[in-house]
Amino acid sequence: MNSVAKGAIFGAALLIGAASALYLSNKPWVDSHLYTSNLQVQDWALWFFGIWLVAYCLFRVVRRRGVFDWRWPIWLILGSTMIYAEWFNVVPLKEITCQMLRGAHHRIGSGQCYKTDRL
């Protein structure tokens, strides 16, 4: 691994560690203002993967400039859909993106992937 990649990984780990420490030290304030404790695990996963997919696609487009890969628009659309579904709380879109993440978009069964009930 080259030094730029090592620096990027170290910077990302440092930012995640600082954000975690800030969250844990101010948990009551953060929960009262941002309502993070109201999200279930599937919502957190959709936020995480949506932001990650959009950031990764944009990074690859900027980094490779003229080289085009047909998969990037698909992942960019999927990530944007996840963020839109979470931001505006659109349950049918959450179900579709949940099934796409599980790889079950051609599933025959009638079971739901996204659980709307709170555990």
DRENKE-788865 format. One line per field, with one value per atom (N, C-alpha, C, O): y negated, z, x; atom name; residue in one letter. Coordinates in nm, 4 decimals, decimal comma, padded with zeros to 6 digits. Layout:
REM residues N
y = [Y/...] $
z = [Z/...] $
x = [X/...] $
at = [CA/...] $
aa = [A/...] $
***
This chain:
REM residues 119
y = [00,1168/00,0000/-00,1240/-00,1291/-00,2224/-00,3424/-00,4373/-00,4168/-00,5401/-00,6306/-00,7155/-00,7540/-00,7454/-00,8227/-00,7408/-00,7935/-00,6124/-00,5259/-00,5087/-00,5100/-00,4928/-00,4797/-00,6074/-00,6010/-00,7210/-00,8479/-00,8653/-00,9163/-00,8228/-00,8327/-00,7409/-00,7801/-00,6203/-00,5264/-00,5783/-00,5708/-00,6305/-00,6862/-00,8060/-00,8196/-00,8929/-01,0088/-00,9680/-01,0258/-00,8683/-00,8206/-00,7593/-00,7833/-00,6802/-00,6210/-00,7284/-00,7169/-00,8315/-00,9413/-01,0161/-01,0493/-01,0431/-01,1107/-01,0264/-01,0791/-00,8977/-00,8088/-00,8017/-00,8048/-00,7924/-00,7895/-00,9186/-00,9158/-01,0316/-01,1607/-01,1776/-01,2266/-01,1375/-01,1471/-01,0543/-01,0913/-00,9354/-00,8423/-00,8963/-00,8873/-00,9523/-01,0089/-01,1280/-01,1422/-01,2124/-01,3264/-01,2796/-01,3353/-01,1782/-01,1264/-01,0655/-01,0907/-00,9867/-00,9216/-01,0211/-00,9997/-01,1297/-01,2275/-01,3184/-01,3719/-01,3361/-01,4238/-01,3484/-01,4059/-01,2221/-01,1387/-01,1953/-01,1973/-01,2415/-01,2964/-01,4171/-01,4295/-01,5064/-01,6237/-01,5832/-01,6332/-01,4930/-01,4494/-01,3792/-01,4043/-01,2914/-01,2198/-01,3137/-01,2917/-01,4184/-01,5100/-01,6023/-01,6455/-01,6330/-01,7249/-01,6546/-01,7065/-01,5392/-01,4714/-01,3480/-01,2907/-01,3063/-01,1911/-01,0643/-00,9881/-01,0415/-00,9241/-00,7959/-00,6894/-00,8024/-00,6797/-00,6301/-00,5180/-00,7099/-00,6672/-00,5824/-00,5228/-00,5754/-00,4974/-00,3514/-00,3206/-00,2630/-00,1219/-00,0836/-00,1638/00,0382/00,0821/00,0777/00,0408/00,1141/00,1112/-00,0309/-00,0530/-00,1275/-00,2669/-00,3142/-00,3824/-00,2775/-00,3125/-00,2488/-00,3126/-00,1235/-00,0554/-00,1241/-00,1401/-00,1643/-00,2327/-00,3677/-00,4040/-00,4430/-00,5697/-00,5434/-00,6089/-00,4472/-00,4194/-00,3767/-00,4336/-00,2768/-00,2287/-00,3317/-00,3405/-00,4096/-00,5128/-00,6193/-00,6546/-00,6696/-00,7715/-00,7129/-00,7784/-00,5895/-00,5269/-00,5058/-00,5332/-00,4578/-00,4345/-00,5642/-00,5686/-00,6681/-00,7968/-00,8527/-00,8974/-00,8505/-00,9020/-00,8211/-00,8782/-00,6895/-00,6042/-00,6301/-00,6412/-00,6399/-00,6645/-00,8005/-00,8127/-00,9013/-01,0340/-01,0364/-01,1012/-00,9668/-00,9584/-00,8897/-00,9359/-00,7798/-00,7065/-00,7896/-00,7859/-00,8629/-00,9463/-01,0567/-01,0829/-01,1214/-01,2285/-01,1725/-01,2326/-01,0605/-01,0022/-00,9501/-00,9666/-00,8868/-00,8244/-00,9156/-00,8800/-01,0268/-01,1305/-01,0762/-01,0636/-01,0435/-01,0069/-00,8614/-00,8256/-00,7757/-00,6329/-00,6086/-00,6452/-00,5467/-00,5252/-00,3776/-00,2909/-00,3504/-00,2144/-00,2122/-00,2965/-00,1205/-00,1169/-00,0904/-00,1176/-00,0387/-00,0074/-00,1304/-00,1292/-00,2349/-00,3509/-00,4200/-00,4527/-00,4441/-00,5077/-00,4232/-00,4771/-00,2911/-00,2034/-00,2184/-00,2337/-00,2142/-00,2273/-00,3679/-00,3852/-00,4681/-00,6058/-00,6230/-00,6889/-00,5648/-00,5722/-00,4974/-00,5462/-00,3789/-00,3018/-00,3770/-00,3831/-00,4340/-00,5105/-00,6346/-00,6665/-00,7043/-00,8233/-00,7865/-00,8607/-00,6729/-00,6270/-00,5944/-00,6246/-00,5327/-00,5021/-00,6303/-00,6386/-00,7289/-00,8546/-00,9243/-00,9759/-00,9262/-00,9882/-00,9171/-00,9822/-00,7838/-00,7072/-00,7330/-00,7403/-00,7468/-00,7732/-00,9177/-00,9440/-01,0100/-01,1518/-01,1846/-01,2562/-01,1317/-01,1623/-01,0503/-01,0591/-00,9456/-00,8344/-00,7700/-00,7593/-00,7279/-00,6611/-00,5107/-00,4548/-00,4455/-00,3040/-00,2128/-00,1188/-00,2344/-00,1454/-00,1510/-00,0486/-00,2690/-00,2788/-00,2110/-00,1512/-00,2204/-00,1505/00,0000/00,0691/00,0503/00,1939/00,2351/00,3383/00,1546/00,1869/00,1863/00,2790/00,0839/00,0773/00,1841/00,2338/00,2198/00,3286/00,4599/00,5370/00,4856/00,6067/00,6046/00,7088/00,4874/00,4778/00,5087/00,5760/00,4595/00,4884/00,6369/00,6920/00,7006/00,8431/00,9285/01,0486/00,8698/00,9470/01,0295/01,1289/00,9893/01,0662/00,9945/01,0111/00,9153/00,8386/00,9250/00,8776/01,0508/01,1428/01,2520/01,3586/01,2257/01,3256/01,3508/01,2582/01,4771/01,5156/01,4983/01,4674/01,5177/01,5162/01,3827/01,2818/01,3842/01,2641/01,1923/01,0970/01,2342/01,1727/01,0377/01,0106/00,9535/00,8206/00,8247/00,9040/00,7379/00,7224/00,6106/00,6275/00,4986/00,3844/00,3984/00,4060/00,4018/00,4161/00,2777/00,2008/00,2461/00,1141/00,1083/-00,0008/00,2225/00,2218/00,2063/00,2524/00,1431/00,1212/00,2393/00,2891/00,2839/00,3963/00,3492/00,4305] $
z = [00,0000/00,0000/00,0000/00,0734/-00,0811/-00,0885/00,0271/00,1030/00,0389/00,1539/00,1499/00,2552/00,0311/00,0221/00,0773/00,1506/00,0421/00,0926/00,2435/00,3138/00,2935/00,4382/00,5101/00,6159/00,4537/00,5129/00,5115/00,6074/00,4021/00,3934/00,4943/00,5575/00,5097/00,6069/00,7489/00,8316/00,7770/00,9093/00,9370/01,0476/00,8377/00,8550/00,8782/00,9627/00,8034/00,8226/00,9613/01,0281/01,0046/01,1385/01,2464/01,3476/01,2262/01,3221/01,3299/01,4392/01,2153/01,2148/01,2802/01,3548/01,2532/01,3142/01,4647/01,5410/01,5080/01,6510/01,7204/01,8299/01,6579/01,7177/01,7232/01,8228/01,6170/01,6167/01,7216/01,7872/01,7382/01,8401/01,9802/02,0657/02,0042/02,1355/02,1650/02,2768/02,0658/02,0834/02,1094/02,1946/02,0369/02,0564/02,1960/02,2636/02,2387/02,3693/02,4842/02,5887/02,4670/02,5745/02,5838/02,6907/02,4734/02,4700/02,4267/02,3605/02,4626/02,4149/02,4458/02,3555/02,5674/02,5909/02,5032/02,4531/02,4841/02,4008/02,2546/02,1888/02,2035/02,0646/02,0404/01,9393/02,1323/02,1153/02,1216/02,0519/02,2043/02,2139/02,0928/02,0578/02,0288/01,9152/01,7797/01,6869/01,7666/01,6371/01,6299/01,5221/01,7407/01,7454/01,6899/01,6181/01,7221/01,6700/01,7356/01,6748/01,8565/01,9227/01,8684/01,8996/01,7883/01,7321/01,6069/01,5613/01,5504/01,4294/01,4641/01,5624/01,3827/01,4028/01,3210/01,2430/01,3394/01,2783/01,1262/01,0611/01,0688/00,9231/00,8692/00,7618/00,9422/00,8980/00,9019/00,8105/01,0083/01,0162/00,9017/00,8431/00,8690/00,7591/00,6256/00,5439/00,6031/00,4773/00,4680/00,3613/00,5784/00,5791/00,5473/00,4610/00,6174/00,6010/00,4585/00,3953/00,4070/00,2726/00,1659/00,0651/00,1855/00,0888/00,0766/-00,0337/00,1906/00,1891/00,1356/00,0597/00,1750/00,1285/-00,0223/-00,0893/-00,0774/-00,2210/-00,3001/-00,4009/-00,2569/-00,3275/-00,3196/-00,4206/-00,2025/-00,1869/-00,2690/-00,3320/-00,2688/-00,3445/-00,4941/-00,5631/-00,5443/-00,6875/-00,7283/-00,8308/-00,6488/-00,6809/-00,6741/-00,7564/-00,5772/-00,5662/-00,6886/-00,7434/-00,7320/-00,8481/-00,9758/-01,0605/-00,9903/-01,1096/-01,1110/-01,2153/-00,9978/-00,9907/-01,0076/-01,0752/-00,9478/-00,9499/-01,0880/-01,1300/-01,1603/-01,2884/-01,4065/-01,5201/-01,3840/-01,4823/-01,6073/-01,6080/-01,7125/-01,8399/-01,8521/-01,9463/-01,7607/-01,7697/-01,7122/-01,5982/-01,7923/-01,7510/-01,7226/-01,7977/-01,6135/-01,5783/-01,5689/-01,5002/-01,6341/-01,6418/-01,5070/-01,4923/-01,4082/-01,2784/-01,1900/-01,1022/-01,2090/-01,1210/-01,1194/-01,0110/-01,2332/-01,2258/-01,1508/-01,0829/-01,1632/-01,0917/-00,9406/-00,8674/-00,8947/-00,7508/-00,7027/-00,5902/-00,7858/-00,7490/-00,7339/-00,6407/-00,8241/-00,8153/-00,6927/-00,6226/-00,6654/-00,5487/-00,4194/-00,3295/-00,4091/-00,2895/-00,2726/-00,1614/-00,3817/-00,3749/-00,3344/-00,2607/-00,3823/-00,3449/-00,1964/-00,1303/-00,1440/00,0001/00,0831/00,1809/00,0438/00,1182/00,1074/00,2068/-00,0119/-00,0307/00,0537/00,1186/00,0527/00,1282/00,2774/00,3470/00,3271/00,4694/00,5045/00,6081/00,4195/00,4481/00,4540/00,5436/00,3577/00,3506/00,4052/00,3963/00,4615/00,5257/00,4314/00,4644/00,3146/00,2146/00,2317/00,1886/00,2945/00,3299/00,2070/00,2100/00,0985/-00,0178/-00,0783/-00,1218/-00,0811/-00,1306/-00,0350/-00,0783/00,0945/00,1915/00,1691/00,1797/00,1385/00,1117/-00,0129/-00,0130/-00,1183/-00,2429/-00,2211/-00,2641/-00,1555/-00,1345/-00,0370/-00,0498/00,0596/00,1511/00,0743/00,0973/-00,0164/-00,0965/-00,1910/-00,2164/-00,2432/-00,3301/-00,2517/-00,3025/-00,1284/-00,0461/-00,0137/-00,0117/00,0112/00,0418/-00,0818/-00,0707/-00,1985/-00,3214/-00,3476/-00,4199/-00,2894/-00,3007/-00,3857/-00,3624/-00,4834/-00,5610/-00,6576/-00,7140/-00,6780/-00,7608/-00,6766/-00,7278/-00,5492/-00,4584/-00,4879/-00,5204/-00,4762/-00,5033/-00,3794/-00,3920/-00,2596/-00,1358/-00,1087/-00,1721/-00,0127/00,0164/00,1420/00,1860/00,2001/00,3224/00,2970/00,1882/00,3988/00,3880/00,4287/00,5134/00,3667/00,4045/00,5081/00,6097/00,4835/00,5752/00,6797/00,6451/00,8039/00,9126/00,9624/01,0067/00,9553/00,9980/01,1464/01,2025/01,2114/01,3546/01,4371/01,3968/01,5491/01,6384/01,7318/01,7860/01,7500/01,8408/01,9803/02,0701] $
x = [00,0849/00,0000/00,0901/00,1888/00,0567/00,1400/00,1098/00,0150/00,1908/00,1795/00,0526/00,0016/00,0007/-00,1228/-00,2398/-00,3235/-00,2454/-00,3526/-00,3414/-00,4425/-00,2197/-00,2005/-00,2442/-00,3068/-00,2117/-00,2536/-00,4043/-00,4622/-00,4683/-00,6140/-00,6820/-00,7800/-00,6312/-00,6878/-00,6675/-00,7584/-00,5490/-00,5230/-00,6133/-00,6657/-00,6320/-00,7199/-00,8642/-00,9326/-00,9112/-01,0488/-01,0658/-01,1664/-00,9676/-00,9755/-00,9718/-01,0410/-00,8926/-00,8854/-01,0181/-01,0640/-01,0801/-01,2097/-01,3191/-01,4016/-01,3203/-01,4201/-01,3988/-01,4953/-01,2738/-01,2444/-01,2835/-01,3396/-01,2546/-01,2911/-01,4425/-01,4958/-01,5123/-01,6585/-01,7193/-01,8166/-01,6638/-01,7141/-01,6912/-01,7794/-01,5734/-01,5447/-01,6364/-01,6859/-01,6587/-01,7487/-01,8911/-01,9603/-01,9350/-02,0697/-02,0854/-02,1852/-01,9888/-01,9996/-01,9907/-02,0521/-01,9151/-01,9037/-02,0265/-02,0559/-02,0978/-02,2150/-02,3401/-02,4265/-02,3514/-02,4617/-02,6000/-02,6836/-02,6298/-02,7645/-02,7963/-02,9081/-02,6988/-02,7212/-02,7414/-02,8325/-02,6572/-02,6675/-02,8004/-02,8661/-02,8407/-02,9671/-03,0868/-03,1859/-03,0795/-03,1928/-03,2032/-03,3130/-03,0911/-03,0947/-03,1012/-03,1633/-03,0390/-03,0345/-03,1235/-03,1396/-03,1811/-03,2702/-03,2052/-03,2699/-03,0790/-03,0094/-03,0563/-03,0461/-03,1069/-03,1494/-03,2830/-03,3230/-03,3530/-03,4804/-03,4649/-03,5625/-03,3457/-03,3249/-03,2988/-03,2313/-03,3527/-03,3241/-03,2010/-03,1497/-03,1550/-03,0300/-03,0378/-02,9401/-03,1505/-03,1627/-03,1542/-03,0982/-03,2090/-03,1980/-03,0532/-03,0069/-02,9822/-02,8400/-02,7629/-02,6755/-02,7940/-02,7245/-02,7531/-02,6624/-02,8766/-02,9092/-02,8390/-02,7896/-02,8339/-02,7583/-02,6111/-02,5528/-02,5521/-02,4090/-02,3770/-02,2880/-02,4490/-02,4190/-02,4532/-02,3832/-02,5589/-02,5934/-02,4850/-02,4432/-02,4405/-02,3344/-02,2049/-02,1334/-02,1745/-02,0509/-02,0535/-01,9540/-02,1648/-02,1722/-02,1606/-02,0900/-02,2277/-02,2197/-02,0776/-02,0233/-02,0180/-01,8813/-01,7817/-01,6927/-01,7955/-01,7039/-01,7152/-01,6139/-01,8377/-01,8562/-01,8011/-01,7341/-01,8291/-01,7762/-01,6243/-01,5598/-01,5665/-01,4211/-01,3622/-01,2620/-01,4234/-01,3722/-01,3844/-01,2951/-01,4918/-01,5083/-01,4029/-01,3429/-01,3794/-01,2804/-01,1395/-01,0560/-01,1142/-00,9793/-00,9411/-00,8265/-01,0358/-01,0039/-01,0334/-01,0022/-01,0898/-01,1215/-01,1890/-01,3114/-01,1161/-01,1761/-01,2153/-01,2860/-01,1723/-01,2025/-01,3417/-01,3704/-01,4272/-01,5663/-01,5886/-01,5438/-01,6582/-01,6979/-01,8497/-01,9074/-01,9146/-02,0599/-02,1261/-02,2452/-02,0538/-02,1136/-02,1307/-02,2169/-02,0537/-02,0584/-02,1939/-02,2422/-02,2578/-02,3906/-02,4934/-02,5808/-02,4829/-02,5767/-02,5582/-02,6559/-02,4348/-02,4089/-02,4416/-02,4883/-02,4180/-02,4511/-02,6028/-02,6488/-02,6789/-02,8248/-02,8745/-02,9630/-02,8187/-02,8608/-02,8288/-02,9126/-02,7094/-02,6724/-02,7585/-02,8005/-02,7848/-02,8707/-03,0133/-03,0783/-03,0615/-03,1953/-03,2020/-03,3013/-03,0964/-03,0925/-03,0980/-03,1723/-03,0200/-03,0178/-03,1538/-03,2049/-03,2123/-03,3439/-03,4500/-03,5319/-03,4483/-03,5479/-03,5359/-03,6371/-03,4150/-03,3961/-03,4299/-03,4908/-03,3910/-03,4122/-03,5608/-03,6055/-03,6379/-03,7808/-03,8691/-03,9916/-03,8093/-03,8796/-03,9822/-04,1003/-03,9352/-04,0197/-04,0015/-03,9007/-04,0990/-04,0868/-04,0780/-03,9985/-04,1549/-04,1387/-03,9976/-03,9451/-03,9368/-03,7987/-03,7011/-03,6026/-03,7287/-03,6442/-03,6505/-03,5492/-03,7687/-03,7859/-03,7075/-03,6405/-03,7160/-03,6461/-03,4949/-03,4261/-03,4429/-03,2985/-03,2506/-03,1387/-03,3335/-03,2978/-03,2859/-03,1927/-03,3792/-03,3720/-03,2525/-03,1920/-03,2179/-03,1001/-02,9723/-02,8826/-02,9646/-02,8474/-02,8357/-02,7256/-02,9476/-02,9467/-02,9293/-02,9049/-02,9412/-02,9299/-03,0542/-03,0487/-03,1666/-03,2901/-03,3930/-03,5127/-03,3511/-03,4468/-03,5274/-03,6260/-03,4876/-03,5652/-03,6300/-03,6644/-03,6461/-03,6998/-03,8481/-03,9223/-03,8901/-04,0283/-04,1159/-04,2344/-04,0593/-04,1369/-04,2038/-04,1732/-04,2962/-04,3736/-04,3245/-04,3889/-04,2144/-04,1652/-04,1018/-04,0510/-04,1054/-04,0462/-03,8995/-03,8584/-03,8227/-03,6828/-03,6708/-03,6035/-03,7345/-03,7291/-03,8385/-03,9564/-03,8020/-03,8981/-03,9374/-03,8520/-04,0649/-04,1106/-04,1400/-04,1503/-04,1537/-04,1828/-04,0555/-03,9486/-04,0671/-03,9523/-03,9390/-04,0376/-03,8147/-03,7909/-03,7674/-03,7457] $
at = [N/CA/C/O/N/CA/C/O/N/CA/C/O/N/CA/C/O/N/CA/C/O/N/CA/C/O/N/CA/C/O/N/CA/C/O/N/CA/C/O/N/CA/C/O/N/CA/C/O/N/CA/C/O/N/CA/C/O/N/CA/C/O/N/CA/C/O/N/CA/C/O/N/CA/C/O/N/CA/C/O/N/CA/C/O/N/CA/C/O/N/CA/C/O/N/CA/C/O/N/CA/C/O/N/CA/C/O/N/CA/C/O/N/CA/C/O/N/CA/C/O/N/CA/C/O/N/CA/C/O/N/CA/C/O/N/CA/C/O/N/CA/C/O/N/CA/C/O/N/CA/C/O/N/CA/C/O/N/CA/C/O/N/CA/C/O/N/CA/C/O/N/CA/C/O/N/CA/C/O/N/CA/C/O/N/CA/C/O/N/CA/C/O/N/CA/C/O/N/CA/C/O/N/CA/C/O/N/CA/C/O/N/CA/C/O/N/CA/C/O/N/CA/C/O/N/CA/C/O/N/CA/C/O/N/CA/C/O/N/CA/C/O/N/CA/C/O/N/CA/C/O/N/CA/C/O/N/CA/C/O/N/CA/C/O/N/CA/C/O/N/CA/C/O/N/CA/C/O/N/CA/C/O/N/CA/C/O/N/CA/C/O/N/CA/C/O/N/CA/C/O/N/CA/C/O/N/CA/C/O/N/CA/C/O/N/CA/C/O/N/CA/C/O/N/CA/C/O/N/CA/C/O/N/CA/C/O/N/CA/C/O/N/CA/C/O/N/CA/C/O/N/CA/C/O/N/CA/C/O/N/CA/C/O/N/CA/C/O/N/CA/C/O/N/CA/C/O/N/CA/C/O/N/CA/C/O/N/CA/C/O/N/CA/C/O/N/CA/C/O/N/CA/C/O/N/CA/C/O/N/CA/C/O/N/CA/C/O/N/CA/C/O/N/CA/C/O/N/CA/C/O/N/CA/C/O/N/CA/C/O/N/CA/C/O/N/CA/C/O/N/CA/C/O/N/CA/C/O/N/CA/C/O/N/CA/C/O/N/CA/C/O/N/CA/C/O/N/CA/C/O/N/CA/C/O/N/CA/C/O/N/CA/C/O/N/CA/C/O/N/CA/C/O/N/CA/C/O/N/CA/C/O/N/CA/C/O/N/CA/C/O/N/CA/C/O/N/CA/C/O/N/CA/C/O] $
aa = [M/M/M/M/N/N/N/N/S/S/S/S/V/V/V/V/A/A/A/A/K/K/K/K/G/G/G/G/A/A/A/A/I/I/I/I/F/F/F/F/G/G/G/G/A/A/A/A/A/A/A/A/L/L/L/L/L/L/L/L/I/I/I/I/G/G/G/G/A/A/A/A/A/A/A/A/S/S/S/S/A/A/A/A/L/L/L/L/Y/Y/Y/Y/L/L/L/L/S/S/S/S/N/N/N/N/K/K/K/K/P/P/P/P/W/W/W/W/V/V/V/V/D/D/D/D/S/S/S/S/H/H/H/H/L/L/L/L/Y/Y/Y/Y/T/T/T/T/S/S/S/S/N/N/N/N/L/L/L/L/Q/Q/Q/Q/V/V/V/V/Q/Q/Q/Q/D/D/D/D/W/W/W/W/A/A/A/A/L/L/L/L/W/W/W/W/F/F/F/F/F/F/F/F/G/G/G/G/I/I/I/I/W/W/W/W/L/L/L/L/V/V/V/V/A/A/A/A/Y/Y/Y/Y/C/C/C/C/L/L/L/L/F/F/F/F/R/R/R/R/V/V/V/V/V/V/V/V/R/R/R/R/R/R/R/R/R/R/R/R/G/G/G/G/V/V/V/V/F/F/F/F/D/D/D/D/W/W/W/W/R/R/R/R/W/W/W/W/P/P/P/P/I/I/I/I/W/W/W/W/L/L/L/L/I/I/I/I/L/L/L/L/G/G/G/G/S/S/S/S/T/T/T/T/M/M/M/M/I/I/I/I/Y/Y/Y/Y/A/A/A/A/E/E/E/E/W/W/W/W/F/F/F/F/N/N/N/N/V/V/V/V/V/V/V/V/P/P/P/P/L/L/L/L/K/K/K/K/E/E/E/E/I/I/I/I/T/T/T/T/C/C/C/C/Q/Q/Q/Q/M/M/M/M/L/L/L/L/R/R/R/R/G/G/G/G/A/A/A/A/H/H/H/H/H/H/H/H/R/R/R/R/I/I/I/I/G/G/G/G/S/S/S/S/G/G/G/G/Q/Q/Q/Q/C/C/C/C/Y/Y/Y/Y/K/K/K/K/T/T/T/T/D/D/D/D/R/R/R/R/L/L/L/L] $
***
